[in-house]
Amino acid sequence: MGADPQVPSARREELLELAYAYVLRTGMAAMSLRPLAEAVGSSPRVLLYLFGSKDGLVRALLGRSRTEELALLAQVRAQGGGPAEVVGRLWEWLAAPQRRDLLRLWAEGYARSLVEPDGPWAGFAAQGVHDWIEVLGEVLGPAGDPTAVLAMLRGALLDLLATGDVERTTAAVRQQTAGLSAG
């Protein structure tokens, strides 16, 4: 019998942070417990005990990645500004080179939640869309179209991840957001 994965413990949180750093570097597609455990200074048995199962660990890692996304959205809410300015700040955060590993992990989780809807990835994409639509709706006001802005950001982000072309994707985002105004 493993530890209750819902009950926080210092060791569980420490290993979660180490495992998160590991999957940011390597991705989760081919994650195997033995190499992960070795990389974080633990054992597969301890990871299974603390997270309940490999699926439990995947869910915890996805939750950890969402923590950064939700922090960004909270920061955007707090800073305020006009729609073009706020969307511009969102894009700057997304396009920053230090976010590439996080965004590749996001893309992997998003895609896997679509093709494995009953696995540990379940609901990851849908919840992310909901969170972003909520914030963009607040930013754009009643006359704005948060779905269109989210689609533009996600498309530019996937393009950026595929090509690494920050200049071109940033120019496209700026062009698309230039006319945004509060509703």
Backbone as a chain_set.jsonl record, in Angstrom:
{"seq": "MGADPQVPSARREELLELAYAYVLRTGMAAMSLRPLAEAVGSSPRVLLYLFGSKDGLVRALLGRSRTEELALLAQVRAQGGGPAEVVGRLWEWLAAPQRRDLLRLWAEGYARSLVEPDGPWAGFAAQGVHDWIEVLGEVLGPAGDPTAVLAMLRGALLDLLATGDVERTTAAVRQQTAGLSAG", "coords": {"N": [[0.845, -1.187, 0.0], [0.603, 2.179, -0.9], [1.607, 5.575, -0.16], [-0.818, 8.136, 0.499], [-1.479, 9.877, -2.348], [-2.617, 12.364, -2.31], [-1.981, 13.542, 0.044], [0.266, 15.848, 1.153], [3.81, 15.592, 1.423], [7.083, 16.279, 2.603], [9.151, 14.838, 1.341], [7.824, 13.785, -0.887], [7.163, 16.162, -2.267], [9.733, 17.163, -2.732], [10.801, 15.146, -4.427], [8.96, 15.365, -6.499], [9.575, 17.914, -7.548], [12.208, 17.444, -8.439], [11.722, 15.385, -10.279], [10.113, 16.779, -12.027], [11.916, 18.678, -13.087], [13.511, 16.863, -14.427], [11.708, 15.736, -16.385], [11.168, 18.019, -17.807], [13.527, 18.328, -19.162], [13.696, 15.913, -20.591], [11.195, 15.088, -21.51], [7.975, 13.377, -21.36], [7.088, 11.28, -22.839], [8.49, 8.824, -23.228], [8.985, 8.169, -20.645], [10.448, 6.335, -18.124], [10.318, 4.575, -15.081], [12.658, 3.598, -13.771], [15.079, 4.919, -14.911], [14.277, 7.558, -14.34], [13.999, 7.507, -11.526], [16.669, 6.995, -10.817], [17.857, 9.345, -11.776], [16.772, 11.243, -10.052], [17.68, 10.519, -7.627], [16.454, 8.435, -6.187], [14.306, 5.573, -5.848], [12.478, 3.303, -7.989], [10.533, 2.037, -6.469], [10.104, 3.736, -4.248], [9.101, 5.993, -5.584], [6.717, 4.91, -6.619], [5.447, 4.321, -4.221], [5.101, 6.916, -3.118], [3.595, 8.256, -5.086], [1.59, 6.569, -5.803], [1.209, 5.254, -8.291], [2.565, 4.859, -11.625], [0.937, 6.326, -13.333], [-0.167, 8.068, -11.447], [2.084, 9.566, -10.822], [2.544, 10.781, -13.321], [0.193, 12.343, -13.476], [0.698, 14.053, -11.301], [2.985, 15.377, -12.218], [1.973, 16.693, -14.496], [0.176, 18.336, -13.194], [1.978, 19.9, -11.788], [3.198, 21.273, -13.898], [1.043, 22.782, -14.738], [0.83, 24.51, -12.618], [2.751, 26.506, -13.084], [1.661, 27.659, -15.382], [-0.816, 28.603, -14.407], [0.126, 30.449, -12.555], [1.219, 32.364, -14.248], [-1.135, 33.268, -15.52], [-2.492, 34.352, -13.329], [-0.743, 36.414, -12.681], [-0.997, 38.014, -14.954], [-3.649, 38.838, -14.692], [-3.367, 40.414, -12.392], [-1.619, 42.469, -13.191], [-2.982, 43.918, -15.116], [-3.997, 46.259, -17.713], [-4.39, 47.217, -21.21], [-6.086, 45.203, -23.741], [-4.351, 44.514, -26.005], [-1.851, 45.0, -24.906], [-1.806, 43.21, -22.699], [-2.112, 40.694, -23.964], [0.197, 40.809, -25.453], [2.125, 40.688, -23.38], [1.583, 38.129, -22.446], [2.381, 36.655, -24.707], [5.131, 37.342, -24.804], [6.047, 36.059, -22.483], [5.469, 33.386, -23.151], [7.101, 33.091, -25.43], [9.666, 33.351, -24.51], [13.006, 32.151, -24.346], [13.753, 30.568, -22.108], [11.464, 29.2, -21.491], [11.054, 27.093, -23.223], [11.389, 24.288, -22.655], [9.325, 23.854, -20.802], [7.126, 24.515, -22.409], [7.294, 22.625, -24.447], [6.722, 20.388, -22.915], [4.122, 21.07, -22.177], [2.893, 20.971, -24.737], [3.206, 18.272, -25.314], [1.688, 17.1, -23.225], [-0.81, 18.206, -23.811], [-1.378, 17.152, -26.404], [-1.282, 14.391, -25.825], [-3.409, 14.177, -24.053], [-5.496, 14.359, -25.756], [-5.338, 12.104, -27.392], [-5.208, 10.03, -25.611], [-7.581, 9.924, -23.832], [-8.542, 8.707, -21.519], [-6.464, 8.162, -19.885], [-3.744, 9.109, -17.654], [-3.484, 11.637, -18.55], [-5.91, 12.712, -18.928], [-8.246, 15.258, -19.461], [-6.386, 17.331, -19.399], [-5.849, 19.068, -21.633], [-8.398, 20.228, -22.075], [-8.889, 21.539, -19.598], [-6.828, 23.408, -19.61], [-7.567, 25.007, -21.818], [-9.985, 26.037, -20.836], [-9.031, 27.566, -18.624], [-7.439, 29.538, -19.9], [-9.313, 30.746, -21.646], [-11.027, 31.894, -19.8], [-9.39, 33.888, -18.544], [-8.59, 35.387, -20.814], [-11.106, 36.215, -21.665], [-11.807, 37.983, -19.597], [-9.834, 39.919, -19.987], [-10.312, 40.833, -22.612], [-12.924, 41.695, -22.569], [-16.562, 42.013, -23.004], [-17.013, 42.357, -25.761], [-14.936, 41.148, -26.986], [-13.164, 38.316, -28.463], [-12.266, 35.649, -26.991], [-11.688, 33.021, -27.757], [-10.714, 33.196, -30.382], [-8.366, 34.681, -29.941], [-6.971, 32.958, -28.244], [-6.658, 30.772, -29.987], [-4.987, 31.948, -31.888], [-2.692, 32.501, -30.314], [-2.005, 29.877, -29.497], [-1.536, 28.661, -31.986], [0.641, 30.215, -32.913], [2.446, 29.589, -30.926], [2.848, 26.795, -31.278], [3.986, 26.899, -33.813], [6.314, 28.364, -33.195], [7.577, 26.524, -31.458], [8.053, 24.48, -33.279], [9.706, 25.668, -35.216], [11.436, 27.501, -34.033], [11.547, 30.143, -34.664], [11.476, 33.034, -33.428], [11.322, 35.756, -34.094], [9.668, 35.939, -36.433], [7.26, 34.711, -35.522], [6.618, 36.336, -33.361], [6.226, 38.786, -34.656], [3.931, 38.132, -36.117], [2.087, 37.668, -34.038], [2.011, 40.22, -32.888], [0.951, 41.692, -35.038], [-1.602, 40.528, -35.233], [-2.693, 41.209, -32.765], [-2.689, 43.935, -32.631], [-4.999, 45.427, -33.174], [-6.694, 44.924, -31.047], [-9.047, 45.813, -28.607], [-10.516, 46.873, -25.539], [-13.742, 45.71, -24.737]], "CA": [[0.0, 0.0, 0.0], [1.397, 3.393, -1.03], [1.186, 6.787, 0.532], [-1.934, 8.817, -0.153], [-0.878, 10.905, -3.188], [-3.247, 13.655, -2.044], [-1.424, 14.079, 1.279], [1.601, 16.345, 0.859], [4.925, 15.274, 2.311], [8.285, 16.977, 2.15], [9.884, 13.979, 0.4], [7.048, 13.721, -2.123], [7.322, 17.443, -2.952], [11.121, 17.235, -3.2], [10.942, 14.266, -5.586], [8.156, 15.924, -7.573], [10.351, 18.994, -8.162], [13.322, 16.832, -9.157], [11.151, 14.672, -11.435], [9.644, 17.812, -12.951], [13.112, 19.173, -13.795], [13.928, 15.772, -15.32], [10.82, 15.617, -17.549], [11.333, 19.219, -18.633], [14.686, 18.067, -20.032], [13.593, 14.683, -21.389], [9.831, 14.803, -21.936], [7.328, 12.284, -20.633], [6.625, 10.252, -23.772], [9.135, 7.537, -22.99], [9.428, 8.17, -19.256], [10.531, 5.046, -17.456], [10.562, 4.838, -13.664], [14.022, 3.298, -13.329], [15.99, 6.049, -15.184], [13.803, 8.734, -13.608], [14.374, 7.337, -10.115], [18.119, 7.168, -10.729], [18.164, 10.757, -12.009], [16.327, 12.064, -8.92], [18.261, 10.0, -6.386], [15.453, 7.649, -5.467], [14.106, 4.251, -6.432], [11.116, 3.158, -8.518], [9.641, 1.625, -5.375], [9.754, 4.936, -3.478], [8.223, 6.81, -6.43], [5.401, 4.268, -6.639], [4.86, 4.499, -2.894], [4.706, 8.304, -2.901], [2.647, 8.746, -6.084], [0.531, 5.581, -5.977], [1.403, 4.509, -9.541], [3.203, 5.695, -12.638], [-0.089, 7.285, -13.755], [-0.245, 9.082, -10.405], [3.239, 10.434, -11.007], [2.284, 11.59, -14.517], [-0.803, 13.357, -13.097], [1.362, 15.033, -10.437], [3.879, 16.174, -13.066], [1.125, 17.584, -15.284], [-0.314, 19.34, -12.246], [3.089, 20.805, -11.508], [3.371, 22.165, -15.052], [-0.086, 23.722, -14.733], [1.094, 25.506, -11.585], [3.426, 27.634, -13.731], [0.7, 28.289, -16.286], [-1.782, 29.343, -13.596], [0.83, 31.607, -11.974], [1.273, 33.366, -15.315], [-2.465, 33.846, -15.717], [-2.773, 35.199, -12.159], [0.094, 37.605, -12.824], [-1.618, 38.83, -15.998], [-4.823, 39.462, -14.073], [-2.935, 41.421, -11.419], [-0.952, 43.597, -13.844], [-3.94, 44.704, -15.881], [-3.579, 46.858, -18.977], [-5.287, 47.025, -22.34], [-6.016, 43.862, -24.335], [-3.15, 44.274, -26.813], [-0.719, 44.977, -23.972], [-1.86, 41.975, -21.916], [-1.814, 39.576, -24.862], [1.62, 40.953, -25.755], [2.887, 40.158, -22.239], [1.423, 36.669, -22.483], [3.238, 36.12, -25.763], [6.534, 37.489, -24.386], [6.313, 34.989, -21.527], [5.464, 32.123, -23.889], [8.175, 33.046, -26.421], [10.978, 33.447, -23.876], [13.778, 30.921, -24.53], [13.784, 29.746, -20.9], [10.194, 28.478, -21.373], [10.925, 26.067, -24.268], [11.166, 22.956, -22.092], [7.971, 23.85, -20.236], [6.138, 24.542, -23.49], [7.309, 21.304, -25.09], [5.99, 19.507, -22.004], [2.711, 21.432, -22.345], [2.43, 20.445, -26.029], [3.113, 16.817, -25.17], [0.526, 16.808, -22.38], [-2.008, 18.614, -24.557], [-1.623, 16.15, -27.45], [-1.571, 13.074, -25.239], [-4.75, 14.196, -23.452], [-6.457, 14.197, -26.852], [-5.278, 10.741, -27.942], [-5.366, 9.103, -24.493], [-8.484, 10.675, -22.966], [-8.858, 8.004, -20.274], [-5.232, 7.94, -19.14], [-3.394, 10.134, -16.663], [-3.508, 12.929, -19.234], [-7.328, 13.068, -19.076], [-8.699, 16.597, -19.112], [-5.315, 18.33, -19.364], [-6.067, 20.067, -22.688], [-9.666, 20.935, -21.84], [-8.752, 22.442, -18.463], [-5.983, 24.513, -20.055], [-8.394, 25.886, -22.656], [-10.916, 26.729, -19.94], [-8.306, 28.58, -17.844], [-7.029, 30.631, -20.776], [-10.518, 31.438, -22.124], [-11.515, 32.71, -18.682], [-8.537, 35.07, -18.401], [-8.695, 36.206, -22.024], [-12.43, 36.828, -21.644], [-11.724, 39.139, -18.702], [-8.957, 40.918, -20.601], [-10.891, 41.366, -23.845], [-14.244, 42.266, -22.324], [-17.687, 41.331, -23.65], [-16.989, 42.453, -27.225], [-13.772, 40.43, -27.49], [-13.313, 36.9, -28.813], [-11.148, 34.952, -26.368], [-11.352, 31.806, -28.496], [-9.867, 33.584, -31.516], [-7.05, 35.08, -29.434], [-6.318, 31.734, -27.781], [-6.262, 30.008, -31.177], [-3.837, 32.631, -32.475], [-1.541, 32.262, -29.443], [-1.615, 28.457, -29.561], [-0.948, 28.425, -33.305], [1.965, 30.838, -32.946], [3.293, 28.824, -30.019], [3.236, 25.541, -31.944], [4.898, 27.308, -34.875], [7.576, 28.702, -32.538], [8.205, 25.287, -30.988], [8.484, 23.705, -34.442], [10.722, 26.339, -36.038], [12.348, 28.337, -33.26], [11.579, 31.474, -35.274], [10.85, 33.983, -32.506], [11.08, 37.027, -34.775], [8.503, 35.829, -37.316], [6.042, 34.436, -34.759], [6.3, 37.53, -32.572], [5.654, 39.77, -35.589], [2.566, 37.698, -36.424], [1.252, 37.923, -32.859], [1.828, 41.674, -32.781], [0.033, 42.105, -36.1], [-2.945, 40.067, -34.9], [-3.207, 41.823, -31.531], [-2.638, 45.401, -32.719], [-6.331, 46.032, -33.201], [-7.521, 44.538, -29.906], [-9.419, 46.864, -27.659], [-11.48, 46.419, -24.529], [-15.121, 45.804, -25.224]], "C": [[0.881, 1.237, 0.0], [0.869, 4.517, -0.17], [-0.005, 7.372, -0.214], [-1.355, 9.954, -0.982], [-1.489, 12.291, -2.987], [-2.686, 14.327, -0.796], [0.007, 14.545, 1.007], [2.615, 15.851, 1.891], [6.148, 15.97, 1.735], [9.042, 16.143, 1.118], [9.145, 13.892, -0.927], [7.237, 15.009, -2.925], [8.739, 17.6, -3.5], [11.309, 16.383, -4.454], [10.111, 14.76, -6.766], [8.935, 17.027, -8.291], [11.528, 18.441, -8.969], [12.832, 16.104, -10.408], [10.661, 15.674, -12.48], [10.817, 18.377, -13.755], [13.594, 18.127, -14.802], [13.038, 15.703, -16.559], [10.828, 16.884, -18.398], [12.48, 19.011, -19.616], [14.425, 16.936, -21.02], [12.228, 14.421, -21.988], [9.262, 13.631, -21.156], [6.953, 11.122, -21.532], [7.209, 8.883, -23.467], [9.631, 7.43, -21.549], [9.347, 6.766, -18.666], [10.917, 5.306, -16.006], [12.014, 4.624, -13.247], [15.002, 4.444, -13.649], [15.567, 7.33, -14.455], [14.237, 8.656, -12.155], [15.869, 7.542, -9.924], [18.491, 8.645, -10.855], [17.792, 11.639, -10.815], [16.84, 11.545, -7.574], [17.284, 9.23, -5.538], [15.414, 6.245, -6.066], [12.696, 4.186, -7.008], [10.112, 2.825, -7.418], [9.174, 2.831, -4.55], [8.812, 5.821, -4.292], [6.81, 6.222, -6.47], [4.698, 4.419, -5.297], [4.305, 5.918, -2.734], [3.629, 8.8, -3.857], [1.543, 7.734, -6.41], [0.714, 4.691, -7.194], [2.156, 5.419, -10.498], [2.2, 6.73, -13.155], [-0.248, 8.412, -12.736], [0.908, 10.068, -10.493], [3.046, 11.336, -12.219], [1.285, 12.697, -14.19], [-0.169, 14.445, -12.234], [2.282, 15.944, -11.253], [3.092, 17.143, -13.946], [0.559, 18.698, -14.406], [0.756, 20.365, -11.923], [3.316, 21.773, -12.675], [2.245, 23.191, -15.112], [0.107, 24.806, -13.686], [1.778, 26.732, -12.187], [2.478, 28.389, -14.653], [-0.295, 29.138, -15.496], [-1.144, 30.559, -12.927], [0.932, 32.722, -13.001], [-0.081, 34.045, -15.469], [-2.86, 34.737, -14.546], [-1.983, 36.495, -12.238], [-0.505, 38.555, -13.862], [-2.841, 39.549, -15.445], [-4.405, 40.627, -13.189], [-2.325, 42.658, -12.086], [-1.905, 44.484, -14.628], [-3.353, 45.238, -17.172], [-4.602, 46.6, -20.054], [-5.1, 45.648, -22.963], [-4.747, 43.587, -25.136], [-1.915, 44.168, -25.922], [-0.672, 43.657, -23.199], [-1.52, 40.769, -22.788], [-0.347, 39.619, -25.27], [2.493, 40.414, -24.637], [2.775, 38.641, -22.168], [2.362, 36.061, -23.523], [4.715, 36.22, -25.381], [6.932, 36.374, -23.432], [6.424, 33.661, -22.27], [6.687, 31.992, -24.797], [9.572, 33.1, -25.806], [11.72, 32.112, -23.976], [13.781, 30.002, -23.303], [12.49, 28.957, -20.68], [10.074, 27.296, -22.346], [10.641, 24.678, -23.703], [9.761, 22.838, -21.516], [6.932, 23.761, -21.351], [6.139, 23.254, -24.304], [6.552, 20.297, -24.233], [4.493, 19.784, -22.107], [2.156, 20.813, -23.635], [2.264, 18.928, -25.966], [1.884, 16.434, -24.349], [-0.781, 17.107, -23.09], [-2.366, 17.546, -25.596], [-1.993, 14.8, -26.856], [-2.953, 13.05, -24.6], [-5.835, 14.03, -24.512], [-6.485, 12.767, -27.365], [-5.395, 9.666, -26.864], [-6.319, 9.722, -23.461], [-8.831, 9.988, -21.641], [-7.633, 7.773, -19.406], [-4.969, 9.058, -18.153], [-3.423, 11.542, -17.233], [-4.925, 13.494, -19.307], [-7.612, 14.49, -18.596], [-7.641, 17.684, -19.15], [-5.561, 19.436, -20.388], [-7.315, 20.893, -22.398], [-9.551, 21.93, -20.686], [-7.891, 23.647, -18.829], [-6.755, 25.506, -20.9], [-9.33, 26.7, -21.767], [-10.215, 27.858, -19.181], [-7.945, 29.794, -18.698], [-8.228, 31.421, -21.29], [-11.057, 32.357, -21.028], [-10.705, 34.004, -18.547], [-8.655, 35.974, -19.619], [-10.063, 36.886, -22.114], [-12.459, 38.068, -20.755], [-10.935, 40.276, -19.347], [-9.632, 41.604, -21.785], [-12.237, 42.042, -23.634], [-15.311, 41.588, -23.16], [-17.673, 41.383, -25.176], [-15.832, 41.663, -27.841], [-14.077, 38.968, -27.789], [-12.134, 36.124, -28.24], [-10.745, 33.675, -27.107], [-10.44, 32.122, -29.673], [-8.461, 33.956, -31.047], [-6.291, 33.848, -28.938], [-5.838, 30.893, -28.965], [-5.028, 30.626, -31.831], [-2.587, 32.371, -31.639], [-1.066, 30.813, -29.537], [-0.982, 28.135, -30.907], [0.456, 28.991, -33.397], [2.939, 30.063, -32.059], [3.754, 27.513, -30.659], [4.218, 25.822, -33.078], [6.273, 27.61, -34.281], [8.299, 27.448, -32.07], [8.749, 24.465, -32.152], [9.672, 24.335, -35.145], [11.772, 27.098, -35.25], [12.408, 29.774, -33.742], [10.797, 32.479, -34.417], [10.463, 35.265, -33.233], [9.799, 36.971, -35.614], [7.214, 35.607, -36.52], [5.642, 35.629, -33.906], [5.693, 38.614, -33.46], [4.212, 39.407, -35.923], [1.629, 37.963, -35.255], [0.993, 39.417, -32.715], [0.841, 42.191, -33.822], [-1.401, 41.731, -35.741], [-3.536, 40.765, -33.686], [-3.262, 43.344, -31.602], [-4.009, 46.053, -32.629], [-7.217, 45.668, -32.014], [-7.822, 45.749, -29.03], [-10.454, 46.305, -26.708], [-12.893, 46.667, -25.03], [-16.008, 46.57, -24.398]], "O": [[1.805, 1.342, 0.807], [-0.183, 4.409, 0.46], [-0.18, 7.134, -1.409], [-0.798, 10.9, -0.424], [-0.93, 13.285, -3.45], [-2.881, 15.524, -0.587], [0.867, 13.732, 0.668], [2.306, 15.716, 3.075], [6.232, 16.216, 0.532], [9.525, 16.685, 0.124], [9.773, 13.922, -1.985], [7.45, 14.953, -4.136], [8.927, 18.111, -4.604], [11.905, 16.836, -5.431], [10.515, 14.591, -7.916], [8.951, 17.065, -9.521], [11.807, 18.924, -10.066], [13.453, 16.194, -11.467], [10.785, 15.435, -13.681], [10.716, 18.535, -14.972], [14.032, 18.471, -15.9], [13.551, 15.621, -17.675], [10.525, 16.828, -19.59], [12.416, 19.459, -20.761], [14.883, 16.992, -22.161], [12.11, 13.6, -22.898], [9.968, 12.976, -20.389], [6.537, 10.075, -21.037], [6.484, 7.888, -23.451], [10.576, 6.694, -21.263], [8.307, 6.11, -18.713], [11.754, 6.166, -15.733], [12.544, 5.395, -12.447], [15.697, 4.906, -12.744], [16.419, 8.096, -14.005], [14.778, 9.618, -11.61], [16.288, 8.194, -8.968], [19.346, 9.136, -10.118], [18.426, 12.67, -10.589], [16.48, 12.067, -6.519], [17.279, 9.353, -4.313], [16.366, 5.796, -6.703], [11.814, 4.925, -6.573], [8.973, 3.289, -7.448], [7.998, 2.934, -4.199], [7.834, 6.342, -3.756], [5.826, 6.953, -6.366], [3.485, 4.624, -5.249], [3.179, 6.101, -2.271], [2.832, 9.666, -3.494], [0.657, 8.025, -7.214], [0.409, 3.499, -7.141], [2.361, 6.6, -10.218], [2.566, 7.882, -13.389], [-0.44, 9.569, -13.108], [0.73, 11.265, -10.266], [3.351, 12.527, -12.157], [1.488, 13.851, -14.568], [-0.463, 15.628, -12.412], [2.347, 17.147, -11.003], [3.501, 18.29, -14.122], [0.474, 19.852, -14.824], [0.471, 21.556, -11.8], [3.593, 22.953, -12.461], [2.468, 24.34, -15.495], [-0.403, 25.915, -13.849], [1.435, 27.865, -11.849], [2.494, 29.619, -14.697], [-0.581, 30.272, -15.879], [-1.8, 31.585, -12.751], [0.752, 33.894, -12.668], [-0.156, 35.272, -15.542], [-3.497, 35.771, -14.746], [-2.499, 37.559, -11.897], [-0.513, 39.769, -13.66], [-3.04, 40.735, -15.705], [-5.012, 41.698, -13.23], [-2.5, 43.773, -11.595], [-1.655, 45.679, -14.785], [-2.343, 44.738, -17.666], [-5.564, 45.859, -19.85], [-4.079, 44.997, -22.743], [-4.129, 42.535, -24.968], [-1.038, 43.339, -26.164], [0.394, 43.057, -23.063], [-0.725, 39.918, -22.389], [0.285, 38.573, -25.417], [3.497, 39.753, -24.902], [3.75, 37.951, -21.869], [3.051, 35.078, -23.252], [5.473, 35.279, -25.611], [8.018, 35.806, -23.549], [7.363, 32.898, -22.046], [7.25, 30.905, -24.922], [10.561, 32.913, -26.514], [11.136, 31.058, -23.721], [13.808, 28.78, -23.452], [12.427, 28.128, -19.772], [9.083, 26.568, -22.296], [9.765, 23.968, -24.199], [9.086, 21.83, -21.723], [5.964, 23.009, -21.239], [5.092, 22.835, -24.799], [5.827, 19.452, -24.756], [3.686, 18.855, -22.123], [1.085, 20.206, -23.628], [1.302, 18.374, -26.498], [1.126, 15.545, -24.738], [-1.744, 16.349, -22.981], [-3.509, 17.092, -25.663], [-2.916, 14.14, -27.334], [-3.61, 12.009, -24.603], [-6.952, 13.612, -24.208], [-7.546, 12.266, -27.736], [-5.656, 8.505, -27.181], [-5.907, 10.013, -22.338], [-9.361, 10.632, -20.735], [-7.75, 7.242, -18.301], [-5.855, 9.857, -17.849], [-3.391, 12.522, -16.489], [-5.11, 14.642, -19.71], [-7.264, 14.868, -17.477], [-7.963, 18.855, -18.953], [-5.489, 20.617, -20.049], [-7.283, 22.121, -22.472], [-10.059, 23.047, -20.784], [-8.178, 24.77, -18.415], [-6.617, 26.716, -20.72], [-9.449, 27.914, -21.932], [-10.734, 28.971, -19.1], [-8.122, 30.935, -18.273], [-8.167, 32.648, -21.362], [-11.493, 33.473, -21.309], [-11.277, 35.089, -18.447], [-8.804, 37.188, -19.48], [-10.16, 38.016, -22.593], [-13.06, 39.081, -21.112], [-11.319, 41.443, -19.262], [-9.531, 42.821, -21.94], [-12.644, 42.876, -24.442], [-15.008, 40.687, -23.942], [-18.273, 40.522, -25.819], [-15.75, 41.522, -29.061], [-15.128, 38.452, -27.408], [-11.116, 35.953, -28.911], [-9.575, 33.293, -27.082], [-9.488, 31.385, -29.931], [-7.475, 33.586, -31.685], [-5.093, 33.717, -29.19], [-4.727, 30.363, -28.939], [-4.131, 29.91, -32.274], [-1.532, 32.055, -32.19], [0.133, 30.553, -29.644], [0.009, 27.407, -30.963], [1.363, 28.329, -33.9], [4.11, 29.901, -32.401], [4.933, 27.168, -30.582], [5.171, 25.07, -33.279], [7.288, 27.158, -34.812], [9.508, 27.322, -32.264], [9.792, 23.823, -32.024], [10.556, 23.624, -35.623], [12.88, 27.316, -35.741], [13.242, 30.547, -33.271], [9.616, 32.735, -34.656], [9.378, 35.8, -33.004], [8.948, 37.855, -35.515], [6.193, 36.235, -36.803], [4.453, 35.905, -33.745], [4.746, 39.287, -33.055], [3.358, 40.29, -36.003], [0.506, 38.429, -35.45], [-0.136, 39.826, -32.447], [-0.006, 43.03, -33.517], [-2.316, 42.534, -35.926], [-4.755, 40.901, -33.587], [-3.831, 43.978, -30.713], [-4.143, 47.134, -32.056], [-8.382, 46.065, -31.978], [-6.956, 46.582, -28.76], [-11.181, 45.37, -27.043], [-13.19, 47.685, -25.654], [-17.188, 46.709, -24.721]]}, "num_chains": 1, "name": "protein.A"}
